[in-house]
Amino acid sequence: MWKKLPEANKLKYKTLISNFASLSEAFSQKSESVEETEGKYIVAPIVNSKFQETVFQKSFNATSEDIANTSYDASIKLDTGEKYLVGIKAFGIDAKDQKIAQFKSASSDWVNIIGKIRENAESCSCKEEINKINEPLYRALALKIAELRNKRLNSSKAQIKGFQGDESEIQAVYHVLMTTKKNELPKIFVGEIPYEPVDIDNIVIEGTTGKVENFKFNDGKHIYKYTTADSQLFMNFDNKNIILEEWDVNYIQNPFDFFENLSKDFPKNESKEILESVSWMIEIEEASGFNAFNGGSKLSHKSRKSALNKFINKHTKYHNSNDFNKVITELSKLLLEKIANNKNALSKRRKDRESLLSFIKEKYPYTDLYEDIEKLVCRSATEVYIPIPNSFKFHRNNPHFFGENFGTFKEGTNQLVLNPEDRVFNLEFIPSGNIIQAYINQDNGKAIQSKDSQDILGGWLLYNVFQLKYRELLTYRKLNDLGINGIRLVKFADSNRGIGLEFIWIDPENPPKDFIGT
């Protein structure tokens, strides 16, 4: 079901859940605060089950079934005509079996079977003997549990309102959100598993779980556990094998300030609906995009000679050093020699630059030489831009995605019609909610760049999102390690809110509906 839901609706659901979870520290005890100096996240993210159910219904226009006392929490009818009954759950990623049903009212009829199980166990010396002697009784009780469980499901299915057509066309799933535990990087995992009746014909008894009247059984599809305490049925959700997506959770720095100011300047009649979205896989270049900082010096050729002379005059104390003479020779080549504008030549130039910087570190440690040379031959260590794949085609097909005529080109050229200052929009990073002013730039409108916060944007992307070291290049392997390989942009109906951006994982074999390629 999850993969078939509209991407815009899923994003809305993710945003609401993640924003709630970002307040988790407000609900923790004082001793569980974040130990920032050690980089530990003591608090586990919180997903409130009732809030989750409400948000699921709101996000996907689902009908609440929980209030109708059915076995399900919601029902959904997709535009394709497919219908789903949904059980909604939230628990920890490392949690064990989850309660799925309770049979308090019926368990009084099972007293004799349970009493016999206990009586038989008194004469047994080990677990194996208990399982062997009680297997027929466990099976009899499992059949009663399964029959009652299945009747409830069938009754619930029949009571569901709003579905058309044959009842057999209705599918049922458990939709689950699973959270990391404390002391781990806070994440929420989205999982899905079939919500099925017990296959009575294939029940296999696995035996007692410790207390003799509590036992496990499976039907070839799921593993169940029954406990006599409150007569509850549990199921193993195979947590880590049902994950479809994972979401990072960014805790609000001071959640108490958030609650104190919640009613202040509250927006009135603000639409937060999403008009459309697009996603693509990240393409990595050696010296552009997210590795733009690895490009050549941005000094104009006219100013390079004077910049070199200024550097030489500043460091007169090194003039008699052979090593310094070598530095000047290599620096002159990097700044003054022209090279062919092709991949091999540019790559060699970058290697020569890295060799010079390594030489400086070795020969002149703890001096300002390195910093001064770095400024001459390198771009800012936080210079990045977000590349739009096939940008010319994208803008031609979506000239108003970022704003009115933002993607319109001058006739017969790859130059945008609007001036840079007229191509500025709000870029909101999801789920943090951070907003910067950005604009569309470069030939073919291929770059999303920050307008005034280059260091903030670049520093956040490179050192926080991608977890890179200083001037470390972003690679596909690094992305895979992080579970990131794609980007999604969403266009909000509220034009003042602008464009939302999130980093995602895209399955190349099963890309999302809003996928536009690489």
KOLLUM-158306 format. One line per field, with one value per residue (C-alpha): residue number from 1; x, y, z. Coordinates in Angstrom, 1 decimal, m for minus. Layout:
% KOLLUM-158306
timi c(NUM; ...) $
x c(X; ...) $
y c(Y; ...) $
z c(Z; ...) $
END
This chain:
% KOLLUM-158306
timi c(1; 2; 3; 4; 5; 6; 7; 8; 9; 10; 11; 12; 13; 14; 15; 16; 17; 18; 19; 20; 21; 22; 23; 24; 25; 26; 27; 28; 29; 30; 31; 32; 33; 34; 35; 36; 37; 38; 39; 40; 41; 42; 43; 44; 45; 46; 47; 48; 49; 50; 51; 52; 53; 54; 55; 56; 57; 58; 59; 60; 61; 62; 63; 64; 65; 66; 67; 68; 69; 70; 71; 72; 73; 74; 75; 76; 77; 78; 79; 80; 81; 82; 83; 84; 85; 86; 87; 88; 89; 90; 91; 92; 93; 94; 95; 96; 97; 98; 99; 100; 101; 102; 103; 104; 105; 106; 107; 108; 109; 110; 111; 112; 113; 114; 115; 116; 117; 118; 119; 120; 121; 122; 123; 124; 125; 126; 127; 128; 129; 130; 131; 132; 133; 134; 135; 136; 137; 138; 139; 140; 141; 142; 143; 144; 145; 146; 147; 148; 149; 150; 151; 152; 153; 154; 155; 156; 157; 158; 159; 160; 161; 162; 163; 164; 165; 166; 167; 168; 169; 170; 171; 172; 173; 174; 175; 176; 177; 178; 179; 180; 181; 182; 183; 184; 185; 186; 187; 188; 189; 190; 191; 192; 193; 194; 195; 196; 197; 198; 199; 200; 201; 202; 203; 204; 205; 206; 207; 208; 209; 210; 211; 212; 213; 214; 215; 216; 217; 218; 219; 220; 221; 222; 223; 224; 225; 226; 227; 228; 229; 230; 231; 232; 233; 234; 235; 236; 237; 238; 239; 240; 241; 242; 243; 244; 245; 246; 247; 248; 249; 250; 251; 252; 253; 254; 255; 256; 257; 258; 259; 260; 261; 262; 263; 264; 265; 266; 267; 268; 269; 270; 271; 272; 273; 274; 275; 276; 277; 278; 279; 280; 281; 282; 283; 284; 285; 286; 287; 288; 289; 290; 291; 292; 293; 294; 295; 296; 297; 298; 299; 300; 301; 302; 303; 304; 305; 306; 307; 308; 309; 310; 311; 312; 313; 314; 315; 316; 317; 318; 319; 320; 321; 322; 323; 324; 325; 326; 327; 328; 329; 330; 331; 332; 333; 334; 335; 336; 337; 338; 339; 340; 341; 342; 343; 344; 345; 346; 347; 348; 349; 350; 351; 352; 353; 354; 355; 356; 357; 358; 359; 360; 361; 362; 363; 364; 365; 366; 367; 368; 369; 370; 371; 372; 373; 374; 375; 376; 377; 378; 379; 380; 381; 382; 383; 384; 385; 386; 387; 388; 389; 390; 391; 392; 393; 394; 395; 396; 397; 398; 399; 400; 401; 402; 403; 404; 405; 406; 407; 408; 409; 410; 411; 412; 413; 414; 415; 416; 417; 418; 419; 420; 421; 422; 423; 424; 425; 426; 427; 428; 429; 430; 431; 432; 433; 434; 435; 436; 437; 438; 439; 440; 441; 442; 443; 444; 445; 446; 447; 448; 449; 450; 451; 452; 453; 454; 455; 456; 457; 458; 459; 460; 461; 462; 463; 464; 465; 466; 467; 468; 469; 470; 471; 472; 473; 474; 475; 476; 477; 478; 479; 480; 481; 482; 483; 484; 485; 486; 487; 488; 489; 490; 491; 492; 493; 494; 495; 496; 497; 498; 499; 500; 501; 502; 503; 504; 505; 506; 507; 508; 509; 510; 511; 512; 513; 514; 515; 516; 517; 518) $
x c(0.0; 2.7; 4.4; 1.1; 0.1; 0.6; 4.0; 2.6; 0.3; 3.2; 5.3; 2.6; 2.3; 6.1; 6.3; 3.6; 5.0; 8.6; 7.7; 5.9; 8.9; 11.3; 9.7; 10.6; 13.1; 10.3; 8.8; 12.0; 13.2; 16.0; 18.6; 17.8; 18.8; 21.0; 24.7; 25.9; 29.5; 29.6; 27.4; 24.8; 21.1; 19.9; 16.2; 14.4; 12.0; 8.4; 5.5; 2.2; m0.1; m3.3; m1.7; m0.3; m3.8; m5.3; m2.4; m2.6; m6.3; m5.8; m2.8; m4.4; m8.0; m8.6; m11.8; m11.4; m12.5; m11.3; m14.3; m16.6; m15.0; m13.6; m10.3; m8.8; m7.9; m8.5; m9.7; m8.4; m9.7; m7.0; m7.7; m7.0; m10.0; m7.9; m9.2; m7.2; m8.1; m5.3; m4.0; m1.8; 0.9; 4.0; 6.8; 10.5; 12.6; 14.1; 10.7; 9.5; 6.0; 3.2; m0.3; m2.9; m6.0; m7.6; m10.1; m11.1; m14.8; m14.2; m11.4; m13.8; m14.8; m11.2; m10.7; m10.8; m8.2; m5.9; m6.4; m5.5; m2.3; m1.2; m2.1; m0.1; 3.0; 3.2; 4.4; 7.0; 10.7; 11.6; 10.3; 10.4; 8.2; 5.7; 5.5; 5.0; 2.3; 0.4; 0.7; m2.9; m4.2; m2.1; m3.5; m7.1; m6.6; m4.8; m7.8; m10.2; m8.1; m7.7; m11.4; m12.4; m9.7; m10.8; m14.4; m13.6; m11.7; m14.4; m17.0; m14.9; m14.5; m18.2; m18.8; m16.5; m18.3; m17.3; m16.1; m17.7; m17.6; m16.8; m15.6; m13.0; m11.2; m10.4; m6.8; m5.6; m2.2; m0.5; 1.2; 3.8; 6.2; 9.3; 11.7; 15.3; 16.1; 17.9; 21.6; 21.1; 20.8; 17.1; 15.2; 11.7; 11.3; 8.2; 7.2; 4.3; 3.2; 0.0; m2.9; m4.2; m6.5; m4.8; m4.4; m6.1; m5.2; m1.5; m1.1; 2.1; 2.5; 5.9; 5.4; 5.5; 7.2; 8.0; 4.8; 3.3; m0.1; 1.5; 2.6; 3.6; 2.3; 2.7; 0.6; 3.5; 3.0; 3.3; 4.4; 1.9; 2.1; m0.9; m0.7; m3.4; m2.8; m5.8; m6.1; m3.9; m2.7; 0.7; 2.3; 6.0; 6.2; 9.7; 10.6; 13.8; 12.7; 9.6; 11.2; 10.2; 11.6; 13.6; 13.2; 15.8; 14.4; 15.9; 15.2; 14.2; 16.9; 14.6; 11.2; 9.9; 10.3; 8.3; 5.4; 5.7; 5.4; 2.9; 0.1; 2.1; 1.8; m0.1; m0.7; m4.2; m5.9; m2.5; m2.7; m0.1; m1.2; 1.4; 0.7; 3.3; 6.6; 9.5; 12.3; 15.6; 18.7; 21.8; 24.5; 28.0; 30.5; 34.1; 34.0; 30.4; 27.1; 27.7; 31.5; 31.5; 34.1; 36.5; 36.5; 39.3; 40.1; 37.4; 40.0; 39.6; 42.6; 43.2; 43.6; 45.7; 49.1; 48.6; 47.2; 50.3; 52.6; 50.7; 51.2; 55.0; 55.4; 53.5; 55.7; 59.2; 60.6; 60.5; 62.2; 65.5; 64.0; 64.3; 61.0; 59.4; 60.8; 59.2; 55.9; 56.0; 56.8; 53.9; 51.6; 52.5; 51.6; 48.3; 47.3; 48.8; 49.1; 46.1; 44.9; 42.5; 38.9; 38.5; 38.0; 41.6; 43.3; 41.0; 41.5; 45.3; 45.1; 43.1; 45.7; 48.5; 46.6; 46.2; 50.0; 50.9; 48.6; 50.0; 53.6; 52.7; 51.3; 54.5; 57.1; 55.3; 53.1; 51.4; 51.9; 49.5; 50.9; 48.4; 45.4; 46.7; 47.5; 44.2; 42.4; 44.3; 43.9; 40.7; 37.0; 35.3; 35.2; 31.5; 30.7; 27.9; 24.9; 22.0; 22.1; 18.8; 19.2; 18.4; 17.7; 17.0; 14.4; 13.0; 12.5; 11.0; 8.4; 8.0; 8.7; 6.7; 7.7; 9.9; 8.0; 6.3; 8.6; 11.6; 12.4; 11.8; 14.8; 15.7; 14.8; 17.5; 19.7; 20.3; 20.1; 17.2; 15.0; 14.7; 17.5; 19.0; 17.3; 14.0; 14.5; 14.7; 12.4; 12.1; 13.7; 12.4; 14.4; 12.2; 11.7; 13.7; 11.6; 14.7; 14.2; 16.7; 16.4; 17.6; 17.6; 18.0; 21.4; 24.0; 23.6; 20.5; 19.3; 21.0; 21.8; 19.8; 22.0; 21.6; 21.2; 22.9; 23.8; 26.4; 28.4; 25.3; 23.9; 27.2; 28.3; 25.0; 24.9; 28.5; 29.3; 25.9; 23.7; 26.6; 28.8; 32.0; 35.3; 36.8; 37.2; 36.3; 34.5; 31.0; 31.0; 28.3; 29.7; 29.3; 25.7; 25.0; 26.5; 24.1; 21.0; 20.7; 20.7; 18.0; 16.3; 12.7; 11.3; 7.8; 5.9; 3.6; 0.3; 1.3; 3.6; 5.2; 6.3; 8.0; 9.7; 10.4; 13.4; 14.3; 16.9; 15.5; 16.4; 15.1; 14.9; 16.1; 13.9; 10.8; 11.1; 8.4; 5.7; 7.2; 10.6; 12.1; 15.4; 19.0) $
y c(0.0; 2.5; 2.6; 3.3; 6.3; 9.8; 11.2; 14.6; 12.9; 10.8; 14.0; 15.7; 12.6; 12.5; 16.2; 16.0; 12.9; 14.2; 17.6; 16.0; 13.7; 16.7; 17.7; 14.5; 16.1; 18.0; 14.8; 13.3; 13.3; 15.7; 12.9; 12.0; 15.3; 15.3; 15.0; 17.3; 17.1; 13.4; 13.5; 11.1; 11.2; 10.0; 10.6; 8.2; 9.8; 9.7; 8.7; 9.1; 6.4; 8.4; 11.4; 9.0; 7.6; 11.1; 12.3; 9.2; 9.9; 13.6; 13.0; 10.3; 11.3; 8.0; 7.1; 6.4; 2.9; 2.7; 4.6; 2.0; m0.6; m2.6; m4.5; m1.7; 1.9; 3.4; 2.6; 4.1; 4.1; 5.0; 6.9; 3.6; 2.0; m0.2; m0.4; m0.9; m1.5; m0.4; m1.3; 1.5; 0.8; 2.4; 0.8; 0.6; m0.9; m3.4; m4.2; m7.7; m9.1; m6.6; m6.9; m7.3; m8.6; m9.2; m11.9; m11.1; m11.8; m15.1; m16.5; m17.6; m20.4; m21.5; m22.0; m25.8; m26.0; m23.6; m25.5; m28.8; m27.3; m26.2; m29.6; m31.5; m29.2; m30.1; m33.6; m32.4; m31.8; m29.7; m27.5; m30.2; m32.5; m29.7; m29.0; m32.6; m33.4; m30.1; m30.0; m31.1; m28.6; m25.8; m26.7; m26.7; m23.3; m21.9; m23.0; m21.2; m18.1; m18.2; m18.8; m15.9; m13.6; m14.4; m13.8; m10.4; m9.5; m10.7; m8.8; m5.7; m6.0; m6.3; m3.2; m0.9; 2.0; 3.9; 0.9; m0.1; m3.4; m6.9; m7.3; m9.7; m6.9; m5.2; m5.6; m5.2; m4.1; m3.1; 0.3; 0.7; 3.4; 2.1; 4.3; 4.0; 3.5; 6.1; 6.6; 6.1; 8.7; 9.4; 7.9; 6.7; 3.7; 3.1; m0.5; m2.5; m6.1; m7.9; m7.8; m11.3; m13.8; m16.8; m19.7; m22.3; m25.2; m24.6; m23.9; m25.2; m25.2; m23.9; m24.4; m22.6; m19.2; m19.7; m19.6; m22.9; m21.6; m19.0; m20.4; m19.6; m20.8; m20.0; m20.4; m20.3; m16.5; m15.0; m16.0; m15.5; m15.6; m16.0; m14.9; m15.6; m12.3; m10.3; m13.0; m11.2; m12.2; m10.9; m11.1; m10.8; m8.0; m9.0; m5.4; m4.9; m6.8; m4.8; m1.4; 0.7; 4.1; 5.7; 9.3; 11.3; 13.2; 16.6; 17.6; 21.2; 23.0; 24.2; 22.6; 24.5; 27.8; 26.3; 25.5; 28.9; 30.7; 28.4; 30.9; 33.9; 35.1; 32.0; 32.0; 32.6; 30.7; 29.5; 26.7; 24.0; 21.8; 20.6; 21.3; 19.0; 17.3; 16.0; 13.6; 12.5; 10.5; 12.5; 12.7; 13.3; 15.4; 15.8; 19.6; 20.8; 20.4; 19.2; 19.1; 22.6; 23.6; 21.3; 23.6; 25.8; 29.2; 31.9; 34.7; 36.4; 35.9; 39.7; 39.8; 36.6; 38.2; 41.0; 38.5; 36.4; 39.4; 40.4; 36.9; 37.0; 40.4; 39.4; 36.4; 38.0; 36.0; 32.8; 34.3; 32.6; 29.2; 26.7; 25.2; 28.6; 29.0; 25.7; 26.9; 30.1; 28.1; 25.7; 28.5; 30.4; 27.4; 27.0; 30.6; 31.9; 29.0; 28.4; 24.9; 23.1; 23.1; 19.3; 16.7; 15.4; 18.7; 20.0; 16.8; 17.2; 20.8; 19.7; 17.0; 19.6; 21.9; 19.1; 18.2; 21.9; 22.0; 18.8; 20.1; 23.3; 21.2; 19.2; 21.9; 24.8; 23.4; 25.8; 28.9; 31.1; 30.0; 27.2; 29.5; 32.1; 29.7; 27.9; 31.2; 31.7; 28.3; 27.0; 27.9; 28.3; 25.0; 25.3; 26.3; 24.0; 24.1; 21.7; 20.5; 20.0; 17.1; 17.8; 21.3; 22.8; 20.2; 20.4; 24.2; 24.0; 21.6; 23.3; 27.0; 28.1; 25.4; 27.7; 30.9; 32.7; 32.5; 31.4; 28.7; 30.7; 31.0; 33.8; 32.7; 30.5; 30.5; 28.6; 31.9; 32.6; 35.6; 36.9; 38.6; 36.7; 38.9; 38.1; 34.4; 34.3; 31.9; 30.5; 27.0; 25.0; 22.0; 19.1; 18.0; 20.6; 23.5; 25.6; 28.2; 30.1; 32.3; 30.6; 31.3; 29.5; 30.1; 29.1; 28.0; 26.0; 27.1; 24.0; 25.2; 25.9; 28.2; 30.0; 33.8; 35.0; 31.9; 30.0; 29.1; 28.1; 26.0; 24.5; 23.8; 22.1; 20.0; 18.9; 18.5; 17.6; 16.0; 14.2; 13.9; 14.8; 16.0; 19.3; 19.4; 15.7; 14.9; 13.5; 10.0; 7.5; 5.2; 7.9; 8.4; 4.7; 4.6; 7.3; 5.8; 8.8; 8.8; 11.2; 14.5; 15.5; 19.0; 19.9; 23.0; 24.3; 25.9; 28.8; 30.7; 32.5; 29.2; 28.4; 25.1; 22.2; 20.0; 16.6; 14.0; 10.5; 7.0; 5.9; 2.3; 2.4; m0.7; 0.9; 4.7; 6.9; 8.4; 11.9; 10.6; 12.6; 10.7; 11.6) $
z c(0.0; 1.1; m2.3; m4.0; m1.9; m3.4; m2.7; m1.7; 0.9; 2.2; 2.6; 4.6; 6.9; 7.3; 8.1; 10.8; 12.4; 12.3; 13.6; 16.6; 17.2; 17.0; 20.4; 22.1; 24.5; 26.1; 27.3; 28.7; 32.3; 33.2; 33.3; 29.7; 28.1; 25.1; 25.8; 23.1; 24.0; 23.5; 20.4; 22.0; 21.6; 25.0; 24.2; 21.8; 19.3; 20.4; 18.1; 19.9; 18.6; 18.8; 17.1; 14.5; 13.7; 13.4; 11.2; 9.0; 8.4; 7.7; 5.4; 3.3; 3.5; 5.2; 7.0; 10.7; 11.5; 15.1; 16.4; 14.8; 17.0; 14.1; 14.1; 11.9; 12.5; 9.0; 5.5; 2.3; m1.3; m3.8; m7.1; m8.9; m7.1; m4.8; m1.3; 2.0; 5.6; 7.8; 11.2; 12.5; 15.0; 16.5; 18.5; 18.9; 16.1; 18.6; 20.2; 20.4; 19.8; 19.5; 20.9; 18.1; 19.9; 23.2; 24.1; 27.7; 27.2; 25.4; 27.6; 30.3; 27.9; 27.8; 31.5; 31.4; 28.7; 30.5; 33.8; 32.1; 30.6; 34.1; 35.6; 33.0; 33.5; 37.2; 36.3; 33.8; 34.5; 31.5; 28.8; 26.2; 28.2; 28.8; 25.1; 24.2; 26.7; 26.1; 22.3; 21.8; 24.3; 22.9; 19.5; 20.7; 22.3; 19.2; 17.0; 19.3; 19.2; 15.5; 14.8; 17.0; 15.5; 11.9; 12.7; 14.1; 10.9; 8.6; 10.6; 10.6; 6.8; 6.4; 8.5; 6.6; 5.1; 1.9; m0.2; m3.4; m5.2; m4.1; m0.5; m1.6; m3.5; m0.2; 1.0; 4.6; 5.9; 9.1; 8.7; 11.4; 12.5; 14.4; 16.3; 17.3; 21.0; 23.2; 22.7; 18.9; 16.1; 16.2; 13.3; 12.4; 10.2; 8.1; 7.8; 6.3; 6.8; 5.6; 8.0; 7.5; 9.2; 10.8; 8.4; 10.5; 8.3; 8.7; 12.4; 13.9; 17.7; 18.8; 22.5; 25.8; 26.2; 29.9; 31.9; 30.9; 29.8; 27.5; 24.2; 20.6; 17.3; 13.6; 10.5; 8.0; 7.5; 11.0; 14.5; 17.2; 21.0; 23.4; 27.0; 29.6; 31.3; 30.0; 27.3; 24.7; 21.3; 20.1; 16.7; 15.6; 13.1; 11.8; 12.4; 10.5; 7.5; 6.8; 6.5; 3.4; 4.4; 7.1; 8.3; 10.3; 13.3; 14.1; 17.7; 18.3; 20.2; 22.9; 22.7; 25.7; 23.9; 21.1; 23.4; 25.1; 21.8; 20.1; 20.1; 19.1; 15.5; 14.6; 10.9; 9.8; 6.9; 5.6; 3.1; 3.6; 0.8; m1.7; m5.3; m6.8; m6.2; m8.2; m7.2; m8.7; m7.9; m6.9; m9.6; m8.3; m10.1; m9.1; m8.9; m9.2; m7.4; m3.9; m4.7; m6.1; m3.4; m5.3; m8.4; m9.4; m8.1; m8.6; m8.9; m12.3; m14.5; m14.6; m10.8; m10.3; m11.0; m8.5; m6.0; m6.4; m5.9; m2.8; m1.4; m2.1; m0.5; 2.6; 3.3; 2.8; 5.7; 3.6; 0.5; 1.1; 1.5; m1.4; m0.3; m0.6; m4.1; m5.0; m3.6; m5.7; m8.8; m8.3; m7.2; m10.4; m12.6; m10.8; m11.1; m14.3; m16.7; m19.0; m19.5; m21.8; m20.7; m20.7; m18.0; m18.0; m17.8; m15.1; m13.1; m13.3; m12.2; m9.1; m8.3; m8.7; m6.3; m3.7; m4.0; m3.3; m0.3; 1.1; 0.6; 2.5; 5.4; 5.5; 5.2; 7.0; 9.7; 12.1; 9.8; 7.9; 4.6; 4.1; 4.8; 2.4; m0.4; 0.1; m0.5; m3.7; m5.3; m3.8; m3.6; m0.2; 1.6; 2.0; m1.6; m3.0; m5.1; m5.5; m9.2; m11.1; m13.6; m17.2; m16.1; m19.5; m20.2; m16.7; m16.9; m20.3; m19.0; m15.7; m16.2; m13.2; m10.7; m8.6; m9.4; m12.2; m15.3; m13.2; m15.7; m18.9; m21.3; m23.7; m27.2; m28.7; m25.7; m22.4; m20.4; m18.1; m18.9; m15.4; m13.6; m10.6; m8.1; m9.7; m9.3; m5.5; m3.6; m0.1; 0.2; 3.2; 4.3; 5.4; 8.2; 10.1; 8.7; 8.2; 5.5; 3.4; 0.4; m2.8; m6.5; m9.8; m11.3; m14.0; m17.6; m18.3; m14.8; m13.5; m10.0; m6.8; m4.8; m1.5; m1.9; 1.3; 3.4; 1.4; 4.5; 6.4; 3.6; 2.5; 6.0; 6.9; 3.8; 3.8; 7.4; 8.9; 6.2; 4.4; 7.5; 5.5; 6.8; 5.8; 2.0; 1.8; m1.5; m1.6; m3.2; m4.1; m1.4; 1.2; 0.2; 0.3; 3.8; 4.9; 3.1; 0.9; m2.9; m4.0; m3.6; m3.6; m4.1; m3.3; m4.3; m1.6; m2.5; m0.2; m2.6; 0.4; 1.8; m1.5; m2.2; 0.2; m0.1; 1.4; 0.9; 0.3; m0.7; m4.2; m5.2; m8.9; m9.6; m8.2; m8.3; m6.8; m9.0; m9.0; m10.2; m13.1; m13.6; m12.7) $
END
